[in-house]
Amino acid sequence: MVSLSPPRVLLLLSLLLAAPAGAAGAKSTQPGADEVMGMLRKVETARVRGTLRVLDSELEEQGRARPKDLMPRVYRAWLAFP
């Protein structure tokens, strides 16, 4: 199991809170904490396994398919963190 360092979690949460309320569209809601933490675990696992490029491609496709959804862009930004 990969643990997330507290500064990374705080940074991601601040990014989520800083996002404009209307950025995700009027009908969609922000994902639950379980969903966000699950994706962050997936990101950290991909980092350990060396498969970040594959995950980046998947998130890029999701971003193109759902341009009003903020989360794929947030997750892609997370991939850039050391």
DSSP file (Angstrom, degrees, kcal/mol; ACC not computed):
  #  RESIDUE AA STRUCTURE BP1 BP2  ACC     N-H-->O    O-->H-N    N-H-->O    O-->H-N    TCO  KAPPA ALPHA  PHI   PSI    X-CA   Y-CA   Z-CA
    1    1 A M              0   0    0      0, 0.0     2,-0.5     0, 0.0    40,-0.0   0.000 360.0 360.0 360.0 134.6    0.0    0.0    0.0
    2    2 A V        -     0   0    0     39,-0.1     2,-0.3     0, 0.0    43,-0.1  -0.817 360.0-147.0 -97.1 128.5    1.3    3.4   -1.0
    3    3 A S        -     0   0    0     -2,-0.5     2,-0.4    41,-0.1     0, 0.0  -0.746  10.2-132.1 -96.3 144.8    0.9    6.2    1.6
    4    4 A L        -     0   0    0     -2,-0.3    37,-0.0     2,-0.0    36,-0.0  -0.774  22.9-120.0 -93.9 135.1    0.3    9.8    0.5
    5    5 A S    >>  -     0   0    0     -2,-0.4     4,-1.9     1,-0.1     3,-0.7  -0.505  22.1-120.3 -74.0 143.4    2.4   12.4    2.2
    6    6 A P  H 3> S+     0   0    0      0, 0.0     4,-2.7     0, 0.0     5,-0.2   0.847 110.2  56.6 -54.6 -39.5    0.3   15.1    4.1
    7    7 A P  H 3> S+     0   0    0      0, 0.0     4,-2.2     0, 0.0     5,-0.1   0.897 107.8  49.0 -62.2 -36.1    1.7   18.0    2.0
    8    8 A R  H <> S+     0   0    0     -3,-0.7     4,-2.5     2,-0.2     5,-0.2   0.925 111.8  47.8 -66.9 -43.4    0.5   16.4   -1.2
    9    9 A V  H  X S+     0   0    0     -4,-1.9     4,-2.6     1,-0.2     5,-0.2   0.925 112.8  48.7 -63.4 -43.8   -3.0   15.7    0.2
   10   10 A L  H  X S+     0   0    0     -4,-2.7     4,-2.2     1,-0.2    -1,-0.2   0.892 111.0  51.1 -63.2 -39.3   -3.3   19.2    1.5
   11   11 A L  H  X S+     0   0    0     -4,-2.2     4,-2.0    -5,-0.2    -2,-0.2   0.926 111.4  46.9 -64.7 -44.4   -2.2   20.6   -1.9
   12   12 A L  H  X S+     0   0    0     -4,-2.5     4,-2.4     1,-0.2    -2,-0.2   0.925 111.9  50.3 -64.0 -43.6   -4.7   18.6   -3.8
   13   13 A L  H  X S+     0   0    0     -4,-2.6     4,-2.3     1,-0.2    -1,-0.2   0.882 109.2  51.6 -62.7 -37.1   -7.5   19.5   -1.4
   14   14 A S  H  X S+     0   0    0     -4,-2.2     4,-1.8     2,-0.2    -1,-0.2   0.874 108.8  51.6 -67.2 -35.2   -6.6   23.2   -1.7
   15   15 A L  H  X S+     0   0    0     -4,-2.0     4,-0.9     2,-0.2    -2,-0.2   0.912 110.5  48.6 -64.7 -41.6   -6.8   22.8   -5.5
   16   16 A L  H  < S+     0   0    0     -4,-2.4     3,-0.5     1,-0.2    -2,-0.2   0.908 113.2  46.3 -64.6 -41.2  -10.2   21.2   -5.2
   17   17 A L  H  < S+     0   0    0     -4,-2.3    -1,-0.2     1,-0.2    -2,-0.2   0.798 109.6  54.9 -72.0 -27.7  -11.4   24.0   -3.0
   18   18 A A  H  < S+     0   0    0     -4,-1.8    -1,-0.2    -5,-0.2    -2,-0.2   0.657  83.7 106.1 -79.8 -15.6  -10.0   26.7   -5.2
   19   19 A A  S  < S-     0   0    0     -4,-0.9     5,-0.0    -3,-0.5    -3,-0.0  -0.404  83.7-104.3 -66.2 137.5  -11.8   25.4   -8.3
   20   20 A P    >   -     0   0    0      0, 0.0     3,-1.3     0, 0.0     4,-0.4  -0.315  23.8-125.6 -60.9 145.2  -14.8   27.6   -9.3
   21   21 A A  G >  S+     0   0    0      1,-0.3     3,-0.5     2,-0.1     4,-0.1   0.837 109.1  48.5 -63.4 -33.8  -18.1   26.1   -8.4
   22   22 A G  G >  S+     0   0    0      1,-0.2     3,-1.1     2,-0.1    -1,-0.3   0.452  85.5  91.7 -86.5   0.1  -19.4   26.4  -11.9
   23   23 A A  G <  S+     0   0    0     -3,-1.3    -1,-0.2     1,-0.3    -2,-0.1   0.825  86.1  48.5 -66.6 -31.6  -16.3   24.8  -13.5
   24   24 A A  G <  S-     0   0    0     -3,-0.5     4,-0.3    -4,-0.4    -1,-0.3   0.476 120.4-101.1 -88.3  -1.5  -17.7   21.3  -13.4
   25   25 A G    <   -     0   0    0     -3,-1.1    -1,-0.2     1,-0.1    -2,-0.1  -0.075  31.2 -85.7  97.3 158.8  -21.1   22.3  -14.9
   26   26 A A  S    S+     0   0    0      1,-0.2    -1,-0.1    -4,-0.1    -3,-0.1   0.845 121.9  44.0 -71.8 -34.2  -24.4   22.9  -13.3
   27   27 A K  S    S+     0   0    0     -3,-0.1    -1,-0.2     2,-0.0     2,-0.2   0.803 100.3  74.9 -85.7 -29.2  -25.6   19.3  -13.3
   28   28 A S        -     0   0    0     -4,-0.3     2,-0.3     1,-0.0    -4,-0.1  -0.489  65.5-150.6 -86.9 155.5  -22.5   17.5  -12.1
   29   29 A T        -     0   0    0     -2,-0.2     3,-0.1     1,-0.1    -2,-0.0  -0.773  30.4 -88.6-116.6 164.3  -21.3   17.4   -8.6
   30   30 A Q        -     0   0    0     -2,-0.3    -1,-0.1     1,-0.1   -14,-0.0  -0.433  53.1-100.7 -69.7 147.7  -17.8   17.2   -7.2
   31   31 A P        -     0   0    0      0, 0.0    -1,-0.1     0, 0.0     2,-0.0  -0.266  41.0-100.3 -67.8 157.2  -16.6   13.6   -6.6
   32   32 A G     >  -     0   0    0      1,-0.1     4,-2.1    -3,-0.1     5,-0.2  -0.261  31.1-107.0 -72.3 164.0  -16.7   12.2   -3.2
   33   33 A A  H  > S+     0   0    0      1,-0.2     4,-2.8     2,-0.2     5,-0.2   0.855 119.6  56.9 -61.2 -36.0  -13.6   11.9   -1.0
   34   34 A D  H  > S+     0   0    0      1,-0.2     4,-2.1     2,-0.2    -1,-0.2   0.912 107.9  47.3 -62.7 -42.0  -13.5    8.1   -1.5
   35   35 A E  H  > S+     0   0    0      2,-0.2     4,-2.1     1,-0.2    -2,-0.2   0.919 113.7  47.2 -65.8 -43.5  -13.3    8.6   -5.3
   36   36 A V  H  X S+     0   0    0     -4,-2.1     4,-2.3     1,-0.2    -2,-0.2   0.936 113.7  47.0 -64.0 -46.9  -10.6   11.3   -5.1
   37   37 A M  H  X S+     0   0    0     -4,-2.8     4,-2.1     1,-0.2    -1,-0.2   0.862 109.8  55.0 -65.3 -34.5   -8.5    9.2   -2.7
   38   38 A G  H  X S+     0   0    0     -4,-2.1     4,-1.9    -5,-0.2    -1,-0.2   0.912 109.4  46.7 -62.9 -42.4   -8.9    6.1   -4.9
   39   39 A M  H  X S+     0   0    0     -4,-2.1     4,-2.5     2,-0.2    -2,-0.2   0.893 110.0  53.1 -67.4 -38.5   -7.6    8.0   -7.9
   40   40 A L  H  X S+     0   0    0     -4,-2.3     4,-2.5     1,-0.2    -1,-0.2   0.882 108.4  50.3 -64.8 -36.5   -4.7    9.4   -5.9
   41   41 A R  H  X S+     0   0    0     -4,-2.1     4,-2.5     2,-0.2    -1,-0.2   0.901 109.7  51.4 -64.5 -39.4   -3.8    5.8   -4.8
   42   42 A K  H  X S+     0   0    0     -4,-1.9     4,-2.4     2,-0.2    -2,-0.2   0.901 110.0  49.6 -62.9 -41.2   -4.0    4.9   -8.5
   43   43 A V  H  X S+     0   0    0     -4,-2.5     4,-2.1     2,-0.2    -2,-0.2   0.931 112.3  46.6 -63.0 -46.6   -1.6    7.7   -9.4
   44   44 A E  H  X S+     0   0    0     -4,-2.5     4,-2.1     2,-0.2    -2,-0.2   0.881 111.9  51.1 -65.6 -37.5    0.9    6.8   -6.7
   45   45 A T  H  X S+     0   0    0     -4,-2.5     4,-2.5     2,-0.2    -1,-0.2   0.918 109.9  49.6 -64.7 -43.0    0.7    3.1   -7.7
   46   46 A A  H  X>S+     0   0    0     -4,-2.4     5,-2.3     1,-0.2     4,-1.3   0.870 109.2  53.4 -62.8 -36.3    1.4    4.1  -11.4
   47   47 A R  H  <5S+     0   0    0     -4,-2.1    -2,-0.2     3,-0.2    -1,-0.2   0.926 111.2  45.0 -63.5 -44.7    4.3    6.2  -10.2
   48   48 A V  H  <5S+     0   0    0     -4,-2.1    -2,-0.2     1,-0.2    -1,-0.2   0.890 117.2  44.6 -67.0 -39.8    5.8    3.2   -8.3
   49   49 A R  H  <5S-     0   0    0     -4,-2.5    -1,-0.2    -5,-0.2    -2,-0.2   0.614 110.9-119.6 -81.5 -12.8    5.2    0.8  -11.2
   50   50 A G  T  <5S+     0   0    0     -4,-1.3     3,-0.2    -3,-0.2    -3,-0.2   0.774  78.4 120.4  80.6  26.7    6.5    3.3  -13.8
   51   51 A T     >< +     0   0    0     -5,-2.3     4,-1.7    -6,-0.2     3,-0.2  -0.077  24.1 122.0-113.0  33.1    3.2    3.5  -15.8
   52   52 A L  H  > S+     0   0    0     -6,-0.4     4,-2.8     1,-0.2     5,-0.2   0.855  70.2  58.8 -63.9 -34.7    2.5    7.2  -15.4
   53   53 A R  H  > S+     0   0    0     -3,-0.2     4,-2.3     2,-0.2    -1,-0.2   0.893 105.1  49.5 -64.0 -38.4    2.4    7.7  -19.2
   54   54 A V  H  > S+     0   0    0     -3,-0.2     4,-2.1     2,-0.2    -1,-0.2   0.942 113.6  45.4 -64.4 -46.8   -0.4    5.2  -19.6
   55   55 A L  H  X S+     0   0    0     -4,-1.7     4,-2.5     1,-0.2    -2,-0.2   0.889 110.9  54.1 -63.9 -39.1   -2.4    6.9  -16.9
   56   56 A D  H  X S+     0   0    0     -4,-2.8     4,-2.3     1,-0.2    -1,-0.2   0.909 108.3  49.6 -61.3 -42.2   -1.7   10.3  -18.3
   57   57 A S  H  X S+     0   0    0     -4,-2.3     4,-2.2     2,-0.2    -1,-0.2   0.905 110.7  49.8 -63.5 -41.6   -3.0    9.2  -21.7
   58   58 A E  H  X S+     0   0    0     -4,-2.1     4,-2.2     1,-0.2    -2,-0.2   0.923 112.7  46.5 -62.6 -44.1   -6.2    7.9  -20.1
   59   59 A L  H  X S+     0   0    0     -4,-2.5     4,-2.3     2,-0.2    -1,-0.2   0.855 109.6  54.4 -68.3 -34.1   -6.7   11.1  -18.2
   60   60 A E  H  X S+     0   0    0     -4,-2.3     4,-1.9     2,-0.2    -1,-0.2   0.915 108.8  48.8 -64.4 -42.2   -6.1   13.2  -21.3
   61   61 A E  H  X S+     0   0    0     -4,-2.2     4,-2.6     2,-0.2    -2,-0.2   0.918 110.7  50.4 -61.9 -43.8   -8.7   11.2  -23.2
   62   62 A Q  H  X S+     0   0    0     -4,-2.2     4,-2.3     1,-0.2    -2,-0.2   0.896 108.6  53.0 -61.7 -39.5  -11.2   11.7  -20.3
   63   63 A G  H  < S+     0   0    0     -4,-2.3    -1,-0.2     1,-0.2    -2,-0.2   0.873 111.3  45.6 -63.7 -37.7  -10.4   15.4  -20.4
   64   64 A R  H  < S+     0   0    0     -4,-1.9    -2,-0.2     1,-0.2    -1,-0.2   0.888 113.7  48.8 -71.5 -38.8  -11.2   15.6  -24.1
   65   65 A A  H  < S+     0   0    0     -4,-2.6    -2,-0.2     1,-0.3    -1,-0.2   0.846 125.2  28.8 -70.2 -33.1  -14.4   13.6  -23.8
   66   66 A R    ><  +     0   0    0     -4,-2.3     3,-1.6    -5,-0.2    -1,-0.3  -0.675  68.7 171.2-127.7  76.6  -15.6   15.7  -20.8
   67   67 A P  T 3  S+     0   0    0      0, 0.0    -1,-0.1     0, 0.0    -2,-0.1   0.739  78.6  54.0 -62.8 -22.9  -14.2   19.2  -21.3
   68   68 A K  T 3  S+     0   0    0    -44,-0.1     2,-0.6     2,-0.0    -5,-0.1   0.594  85.6  97.3 -86.6  -9.6  -16.4   20.6  -18.5
   69   69 A D    <   -     0   0    0     -3,-1.6     4,-0.4    -6,-0.2   -45,-0.1  -0.703  55.8-167.6 -82.8 120.6  -15.2   18.0  -16.0
   70   70 A L  S >> S+     0   0    0     -2,-0.6     4,-1.8     1,-0.2     3,-0.6   0.774  70.3  77.0 -77.0 -28.7  -12.4   19.5  -13.9
   71   71 A M  H 3> S+     0   0    0      1,-0.2     4,-2.9     2,-0.2     5,-0.3   0.849  86.4  55.4 -63.2 -41.9  -11.1   16.4  -12.2
   72   72 A P  H 3> S+     0   0    0      0, 0.0     4,-2.1     0, 0.0    -1,-0.2   0.888 111.1  48.1 -58.1 -34.8   -9.2   14.8  -15.1
   73   73 A R  H <> S+     0   0    0     -3,-0.6     4,-2.0    -4,-0.4    -2,-0.2   0.883 111.0  50.0 -70.3 -37.5   -7.1   18.0  -15.3
   74   74 A V  H  X S+     0   0    0     -4,-1.8     4,-1.8     2,-0.2    -1,-0.2   0.929 112.2  47.7 -64.6 -44.3   -6.6   18.0  -11.6
   75   75 A Y  H  X S+     0   0    0     -4,-2.9     4,-1.3     1,-0.2    -2,-0.2   0.886 110.3  51.9 -65.6 -38.3   -5.4   14.4  -11.7
   76   76 A R  H  X S+     0   0    0     -4,-2.1     4,-0.7    -5,-0.3     3,-0.3   0.887 107.9  52.3 -64.7 -37.1   -3.1   15.1  -14.6
   77   77 A A  H >< S+     0   0    0     -4,-2.0     3,-1.0     1,-0.2     4,-0.5   0.877 103.7  57.9 -64.1 -35.9   -1.6   18.0  -12.7
   78   78 A W  H >< S+     0   0    0     -4,-1.8     3,-1.2     1,-0.3    -1,-0.2   0.840  96.8  62.9 -62.1 -32.7   -1.0   15.5   -9.8
   79   79 A L  H 3< S+     0   0    0     -4,-1.3    -1,-0.3    -3,-0.3    -2,-0.2   0.785  96.2  59.7 -63.0 -26.2    1.1   13.4  -12.2
   80   80 A A  T << S+     0   0    0     -3,-1.0    -1,-0.3    -4,-0.7    -2,-0.2   0.651  81.5 102.6 -78.9 -15.1    3.5   16.3  -12.5
   81   81 A F    <         0   0    0     -3,-1.2    -3,-0.0    -4,-0.5   -73,-0.0  -0.437 360.0 360.0 -69.2 141.5    4.3   16.3   -8.8
   82   82 A P              0   0    0      0, 0.0    -1,-0.1     0, 0.0    -3,-0.1   0.502 360.0 360.0 -71.1 360.0    7.7   14.7   -7.9
